């Protein structure tokens, strides 16, 4: 069976040493591409920091990291179960374990259950209110793999899903979903749409050929402008969240580093097969910059 590691894997050497089955399981959960769980984790960490828990709630941040790794893996497994027919038609995804036939679907379902059990352990570390908020995301998560089949803007749905940790982290520390947490969540949706549009630039030809939607296709030749507008909206909403917590100009100044970074992404973006992946991955560092801003404002 073909178990070729996909082009954007970051752990070729480690995965190459694993036996066939553990290797296929790791690939299915995208453990070879940690950027995914970093992007899922950061919004939760931001919310904890902005709510004032960045210093005293390090254990919570650790649990959110574990939950992000497990649930991002579970989401990828479910996505690949649903999309195995489409993945087989796209060059970048044809080597995935289910699309290539390297793994049976029933094994994938068992792996999905195991990852969800880890997520359950993380869920039980939260207070009831935050647990309810976290569970409310499941319908969005379950529907996401189907969005590319019915809409040209599946990245918006992904934004709703990948930003949800901001609501969980805020509600756990603040005790309820108040305005700063909601603004942080809204801004993160636009950030996700921006960076995933950049990621989708890699697949535009294949997506158009097999008839599935993406924001990179929907924006057409205006993709750079579209990403820029998404990032500006993200910065504006994040600024609103920081201002509600601490209405001072210096609070807004904490966002200057991330504004520069996002501007660099847009200005230097090249529409080829290499640069979009590099720019997409750079959002792991972008997440760190926003975390620094939130921890400074939340603990000032």
C-alpha positions in Angstrom: 0.0 0.0 0.0 1.1 3.5 -0.7 2.0 5.5 2.4 3.9 8.3 0.8 4.2 11.3 3.1 2.3 14.3 1.8 4.4 17.2 0.4 3.9 19.5 3.4 4.8 17.0 6.1 7.3 18.3 8.7 8.4 15.0 10.2 9.6 12.8 7.4 12.5 11.3 9.3 10.5 10.4 12.4 7.6 9.0 10.4 9.9 7.0 8.2 11.1 5.0 11.3 7.6 4.1 12.5 6.0 0.7 11.6 3.4 0.8 8.9 0.3 1.0 11.0 1.4 3.6 13.6 2.8 5.6 10.7 -0.5 5.5 8.9 -2.4 6.5 12.0 0.0 9.4 12.6 -0.5 10.6 9.0 -4.3 10.3 9.3 -4.3 12.5 12.4 -1.8 14.9 10.8 0.7 14.5 13.6 3.4 15.1 11.0 2.0 18.6 10.4 1.8 20.3 13.8 0.8 23.7 12.3 -2.8 22.5 12.4 -3.0 22.0 16.1 -1.1 25.2 16.8 -3.7 27.1 14.9 -6.5 25.4 16.8 -4.8 25.9 20.1 -3.8 29.6 19.9 -7.3 31.2 20.1 -7.9 29.3 23.4 -4.6 30.5 24.8 -5.4 34.1 23.7 -8.7 34.0 25.5 -7.2 32.7 28.7 -4.5 35.3 28.6 -6.8 38.2 27.8 -9.2 37.2 30.6 -6.3 37.5 33.1 -5.3 33.9 33.3 -2.1 33.9 31.3 0.1 33.7 34.3 -2.0 31.8 36.9 -3.8 29.4 34.6 -0.9 27.7 32.9 -2.4 24.2 33.6 -5.5 25.2 31.7 -3.4 26.4 28.8 -1.6 23.0 28.9 -5.0 21.1 28.8 -6.1 23.3 25.9 -3.0 22.4 24.0 -3.6 18.6 24.6 -7.2 19.1 23.5 -6.1 20.9 20.4 -3.8 18.1 19.4 -6.4 15.4 20.0 -9.4 17.2 18.5 -7.5 18.5 15.5 -6.4 14.9 14.9 -10.0 13.7 15.3 -11.3 16.3 12.9 -8.7 15.3 10.3 -9.7 11.6 10.7 -13.4 12.4 10.3 -12.6 14.8 7.3 -10.6 12.0 5.6 -13.4 9.5 6.1 -15.9 11.8 4.5 -13.5 13.1 1.8 -11.7 9.9 0.8 -13.2 9.9 -2.7 -12.3 13.6 -3.3 -8.8 13.3 -1.8 -8.0 10.5 -4.2 -8.5 13.0 -7.1 -6.3 15.8 -5.7 -2.5 15.5 -6.1 -1.6 16.9 -2.7 -4.0 14.6 -0.8 -4.0 11.4 -2.9 -1.4 9.7 -0.7 -3.5 10.1 2.5 -4.0 6.7 4.1 -7.7 6.4 3.4 -7.6 7.9 -0.1 -4.7 5.7 -1.1 -6.2 2.5 0.5 -3.4 2.1 3.0 -5.9 1.9 5.9 -9.4 0.4 6.3 -12.2 2.8 7.1 -13.2 0.8 10.2 -9.6 1.3 11.6 -10.0 5.0 11.0 -13.3 5.0 12.9 -11.6 3.3 15.9 -8.8 5.8 15.8 -11.3 8.6 15.7 -13.0 7.3 18.9 -9.7 7.0 20.7 -8.8 10.6 19.9 -12.3 11.8 21.0 -11.8 10.0 24.4 -8.7 12.1 24.9 -10.7 15.2 24.1 -13.3 14.0 26.7 -10.6 13.9 29.4 -9.7 17.5 28.5 -13.4 18.5 28.6 -13.8 17.1 32.1 -11.1 19.6 33.4 -13.4 22.5 32.6 -16.3 24.0 34.6 -19.8 23.1 33.5 -20.4 26.4 31.6 -17.2 26.0 29.5 -18.1 22.3 28.9 -21.4 23.3 27.4 -19.7 26.0 25.3 -17.2 23.4 24.0 -19.8 20.8 23.2 -21.8 23.3 21.3 -19.1 23.2 18.6 -19.6 19.6 17.7 -22.4 20.3 15.2 -20.1 22.8 13.4 -17.2 20.3 13.4 -19.4 17.5 12.0 -20.7 19.6 9.2 -17.4 21.1 8.1 -16.2 18.3 5.7 -19.4 18.8 3.6 -19.1 22.6 3.2 -16.7 22.4 0.3 -19.3 20.4 -1.6 -22.1 22.9 -1.2 -20.5 26.4 -0.9 -17.7 28.4 -2.5 -16.7 29.7 1.0 -15.9 26.7 3.2 -13.2 28.7 4.9 -15.8 30.8 6.7 -17.2 27.6 8.2 -13.6 26.5 9.1 -13.2 29.9 10.8 -16.3 29.2 13.0 -14.7 25.9 14.0 -11.1 26.7 14.4 -11.8 29.9 16.4 -14.1 28.1 18.9 -11.4 27.6 21.5 -11.5 31.4 22.1 -15.0 31.0 23.4 -14.0 28.0 25.5 -11.0 29.6 27.1 -12.8 32.9 27.8 -15.8 31.2 29.4 -13.6 29.0 31.5 -11.7 32.0 33.0 -14.3 34.8 32.9 -17.2 32.5 33.8 -19.5 33.6 30.9 -19.3 34.7 27.3 -19.0 38.5 27.6 -18.1 41.1 24.9 -14.3 40.8 24.8 -14.4 37.0 24.3 -17.0 37.4 21.5 -14.9 40.1 19.8 -11.8 37.9 20.1 -13.8 35.0 18.5 -15.1 37.1 15.7 -11.7 38.5 14.9 -10.2 35.0 14.9 -12.8 33.9 12.3 -11.4 36.5 9.8 -7.9 35.4 10.6 -8.7 31.8 9.9 -10.4 32.7 6.6 -7.3 34.8 5.6 -4.7 32.1 6.3 -6.7 29.2 5.0 -7.4 31.1 1.8 -3.6 31.3 1.4 -3.4 27.6 2.1 -6.1 26.9 -0.5 -4.1 28.6 -3.2 -2.1 25.4 -3.5 -5.2 23.4 -4.7 -7.0 25.9 -6.9 -6.5 23.9 -10.1 -7.5 20.6 -8.6 -10.4 22.1 -6.7 -11.8 23.7 -9.9 -11.3 20.4 -11.8 -13.3 18.3 -9.4 -15.9 20.9 -8.6 -15.4 21.8 -5.0 -15.4 25.2 -3.5 -12.7 27.3 -1.8 -12.3 31.0 -0.9 -9.1 31.0 -3.1 -11.3 30.2 -6.1 -14.1 32.5 -5.1 -11.8 35.5 -4.7 -10.2 34.7 -8.1 -7.6 37.3 -9.1 -8.5 39.4 -6.1 -7.2 36.8 -3.6 -4.5 39.1 -2.2 -7.0 41.9 -1.6 -9.4 39.4 0.0 -6.8 38.1 2.4 -5.8 41.7 3.3 -9.4 42.6 4.1 -9.8 39.5 6.3 -6.6 40.4 8.2 -7.7 44.0 8.6 -11.1 42.8 10.0 -9.3 40.5 12.4 -7.0 43.3 13.7 -10.0 45.6 14.1 -12.0 43.1 16.1 -9.0 42.0 18.2 -8.4 45.7 18.9 -12.0 46.0 20.1 -11.5 43.0 22.4 -8.4 44.5 23.9 -10.0 48.0 24.2 -13.0 46.6 26.2 -10.6 44.9 28.6 -8.3 48.0 28.9 -9.4 51.2 27.1 -5.9 52.6 26.6 -4.0 53.4 23.4 -1.1 51.3 24.7 -3.4 48.3 24.7 -3.9 48.7 21.0 -0.2 49.2 20.5 0.3 45.6 21.7 -1.2 44.5 18.3 1.5 46.4 16.2 3.8 43.3 15.9 1.0 41.1 14.6 -0.2 43.9 12.3 3.3 44.0 10.8 3.5 40.3 10.5 0.1 39.9 8.7 1.1 42.8 6.4 4.3 41.0 5.5 2.3 37.9 4.6 0.1 39.8 2.2 2.7 42.1 0.7 5.2 39.3 0.0 2.7 36.6 -0.9 3.6 34.8 -4.2 0.9 32.9 -6.0 3.0 29.7 -6.7 3.1 26.2 -5.3 5.7 27.0 -2.5 5.2 30.4 -1.0 1.5 29.9 0.1 2.5 27.0 2.3 5.3 29.0 3.9 3.0 31.9 4.5 0.3 29.6 6.0 2.8 28.0 8.3 4.0 31.4 9.5 0.7 31.9 11.3 2.1 29.7 14.1 4.3 32.7 14.9 1.4 35.0 14.3 -0.5 33.2 17.0 2.4 33.7 19.4 2.4 37.5 18.7 -1.3 37.7 19.5 -0.8 35.7 22.7 1.9 38.1 23.8 -0.5 41.0 23.2 -3.3 39.3 25.2 -1.1 38.4 28.1 0.3 42.0 28.3 -3.2 43.5 28.2 -4.8 40.9 30.4 -2.3 41.1 33.2 -1.5 44.9 33.0 
